[in-house]
Amino acid sequence: MRTIPMHITRSQPFRCHYRHAVPGQAPIALFIQLRARDAIAARQLAETALGRLVDRVEPAPFPRPTTNPAKEV
């Protein structure tokens, strides 16, 4: 059996914005955040996952920890 080598590439966070419409109601704007090598790859991943076109792709702010780091005493 032949193994397929994995290629690890650098990735960065992106937000992919799209609209969700419910009949009889105004559409709401939503986004998903994912990591990809570039904006084109992020758009392709998001559109495949959502099954719809995304309106725009933008770099996401770097995630910050939600807890305070432990301090030495």
Steps between C-alpha positions, in 0.01 A plus 500: 500500500633840402475786747415850387731758659330780689605853424468734793451859396472817703146611568337812629152577635234638265139604543266413216182709504171384350127574527233264627146566384178364648185544288301799623787642706793729431827317430751488782876535456710217642861391476709193558860514608750249372870457434635474147818574307348801320171681431423296187536172690289641786223594254505154342489326840215719625292464185544123505410478870201734476373389162457864396706795378665727752480879465849589617811357662720700734789422732377430850655666802759283667325296769572619851487278808180541698665429833776683679834321496625376838738738669806394693500599866 
